């Protein structure tokens, strides 16, 4: 079923979005009981939605969601993600991490749109300041 998800993701995205090793790591996490993959199908068995959540300690991380939106006149990503939040709570997780929510002008239109979708599930937004500083190797000077 995980390979069906990977193929579905590629078809909907229109390209391969990450290296195979990344897919293998996500599969291993689920196989080890550290998360879940939820697949949604129509009555004929066609795959229409997939939501991937990886668990770490008390946190469940929304890792990926892909939905065949063109088949519906209403958004179909909301219920699978909400259901994933409820299932994470049932697995004993106390935090559901939605990932980055970029501001307009700081990312692509698609990334901002995904952030707007995520924002609708949050009871609060916690902002973090990340410092990115290159460090010289020990013994080297510039």
N, C-alpha and C positions, 0 to 999 in steps of 0.2 A: 504494500500500500504506500510505503514511503516513496518508492520509485514512481508511482502514479502521481504523487504530489509533486515531485521534482519535475516530471514531464509536463504536468499541468501548469506549474509555475512558469516554466520556459515558454509554453504556448501563449499564455495570457500576457506575459511580459514582452514577448516578441524577441527575446534574446536570453542567453545564459547570463545570469546576474552575479554569479559567484563561482569560485573554483570548486571542483568535485570534492576536494578535501574538506571544504566547509560543509557541504551536504553530508559527507560521511560523519563528521563530528556531531552534527545535529541528530543524525540517525542513532549514533552511539549513545547520546544523552537520553533519547527516548527509550531505546532498548534497555538501558541501565535503570530505567524507572525514574529518570530526572526530568520529566516533562511529558507532553502529550502532543499528538497530532490529531486534529479533528477534521474529518472529511464530510462534506455535505453533498448529497446526490439527489437528483430528481427521481421521479417514480420509474423512469426507464433505466436508471443506474448511471446516468451521465454525471460526472464530477462537476460541481458548480462552485464549491467553496472549500478552502483549506485554511486552517488556523494552526500555527505551530507555537507552542509555549515551552520554554526551557526553565526548569526549576533549579534554584541554587539556594540552599538554606531556607530562609523564611520568604525569599523573593521568587515570584514567578515572572519571567521575562517574556513579553509578547515579542517573539522573534520574527514572525513572518505571517502575513495573511495575503491570500490571493483569492479573487472572486470573479466569476464571469458575469460582470455587471450588465452586459448587453442582452442577457436573456431575461431581464426583469425590468419592470417599469418603476420599481422601488429599490432603494439600497438594500443589498443583501449581506453586507459585511457587518452590520450592527449586531444581529442576533448571535452569529458564531463567536464574536469577540466577547459579548456580554456573557454568553454561556461559558466561555473559557475562563472568565473572571470568577464565576460561581464555582466552577470545577476546581480552580486553583485554591479557593478558600476551603473547599471540601477536602483537598489534599493537605491542608494544614498550613498553607502559605498565608502570611499576614500582609504582604505587600505585592501588588501587581504592577510591575514596571512596564509602562507603555513605550519607553524609548524617547528619543529626541523629538521635540516639537519645535521646529525652527520658525523663526519669525519671517514674515514676507521680506524679500530682498536679500535674505541670507542663504537661500537654497533654491533649488529648481522649483518651478510651479507645482510639479508632481509631489515633491517632498513637503512643500507647504500645505498642499491639499491633504496629504496623509496626516500631517500634524494636526490640521483642523479636525479631521475625523477622530483622531486619538483624544484630542482635547475634550470632546463630548463625553468621554467615559470617566474623566478625572473628577474626584471630589475636591482636589486641591492640586496645584502645580508647585513643585519644589524646584527652584532654579539653583543650578550649580555653576560655580566659576571654575573653569578649567584653565590651568596654566600650561602652555606648551613651550618649553624652553630646551633648546639643544644644549647638551652637556658635552664638553670636550672630554676625550679619553684621558685617564690618569697619566700624568707624565708628559702630556702634549700641551703646548701653548700656542696661541695664535696671536 
